[in-house]
């Protein structure tokens, strides 16, 4: 099976996106410390809500390990702000409304749901090292246990 998207050892595609709470995040400006990017399909859907709450609940553990975590979807900032407020999310959410970042990471894929094909975000997580290189990739993520798996990888377990 062919590998899609940036792979370990390759540079992480750079971007600048708006972030919940105001302002923008530029990936290359975060160099010097590892970063976790988790791509998820849509705000306020069951799996995405569980994953975002999971990362929010463990955010202090990631911070202790010196790692920043960001969630990315194509939802608008308005939707992100409502989603974050509704579920008391502390993990910063980035809005990729034009899809440039989801395309760069090749997580915008054809999905098949109940025989109906549509384009959407494949749940995926990227661990980026302090030098801006991809360190580890999780594709087709299943939510249960995922946050712990990423945290273990960050801690070098």
N, C-alpha and C positions, 0 to 999 in steps of 0.2 A: 504494500500500500504506500502510495506516495505521501510524503510529508507536505503539509500545507502551512503557510504562514512562516514568520521568522522562527528560526531554530536556535537551540543553544549554541553559543559561541558567535552568533551574528549580532550586529548592532540592532538595538531596538529602534523601530521607526519613530522619529521625533514628532511631536505635535504640540500645539497650544490649544487648549479648550477651556470654556467657561466652567467654573466649579460652584457647587452649592455654597451658600454663604457669601458669594460675591467674588469677583476677581477672576483670574485665569491661572491655569497651571501649564507650564512648559516643561515637558519631560526632561529635556537636556539640562534645564536649570536645576534639576534635583540630583545631578551627579554628585558622587561623594558618599551616597548612601543607597542601599537597595530600595527598590520600589516594586510593589505588587499591583498589577492591573487586572481587575476581573471584569470581563465583558459579559453582559447579561442581556436577555432579549427585551424585557419590557418592565417598566415600573408597575408595582402593585399587582403582579401576577404571583401565584403561590410560590413557585420555586425561586423566583427572583427576590421575593420578599424574605423568604427563609435565608437565602444566601446573604443578602444585604444586612439582615439582622445578625447573622452569624459573624460576619466580618466586623460589624459594629461592636458586638459583645466582646470580641477578642482584640479590638483596636489597641488597647493599652499593652497587651502582650506583644503585638507587632512593634509598637513604639519602643518598648523596652529592648527589643532586638535591633532597634535602630532602623526600622523599615516603615515607609509610608505606604498606605493602601488607598487605592482609588477604584471606584466602580464606574464603568462606562457603558452607556447605551445610547440609542439614537433619540431617546425622549428629550423633550424641550426642558429648559431650565425651570419653567413654570411647573411642569409635571414632576421634575426631580424635587423641587422645593416642597410640593404637596406630599409626595411620597415620603420624603425624609421627615417632615413634620408629623404625618399620620403614624409612622412607626418609630418615632424618636431615634432615627438613624444618626449615628455619629460619623460613619464612614463618608468621606467626601465623594460626591457623585459628579462625574463629568458628562457634559452633553455634546454628543457628536451628531448633531442634526443633519449635517450634509453627508455623513457617512465616510468621510475621508479616512478617519482613523480605523473604523471597523474594516474598511477595504485594505488599508496598509497592513493590518494584522491578519488579514484573510479570514475573519470570523463572520463576514457577511456571506451566507451560504444558502443554497437551495435546501429547503426543509420539506419533509413529506409527513403531513399530519392527517391521519385517517384517509389516506389516498389522495389528498389534495396537496399539490406542490405550491410552495410560496417561498419568497426570500425572507430571511430573518437572521438574527444574530445567533450563532452557535455559542453556547455557554463555554467560555474558555478563560483561563487564567495564565498570566505571564509573570514570572519572577525575573526582574531585571537587576543585574548587579550594579555595584557602585560606579563602574566604568561605563555603564550604559549598554552593556551586552546582555542578550537573553541568557539567563542562567538555567531556567527550567520552564517547561510548558505543560499545561494540562488542557487537553481538548475534550469536547463532549463531556463536560463535567457533570457528575451526579452530585447534588447538593449535600446529602448526608455525609458527614465526615470530611468534607472538602476543606473547610477552613482549617481544621486541625492538621490535615496533610500539608497544606501550604505553610502553616506555622512551623511544622516539623522541618520542612525543607529550608525555611529561613534560618532556623536554629542549627541547621546542619546535622539534624538527627539521622 
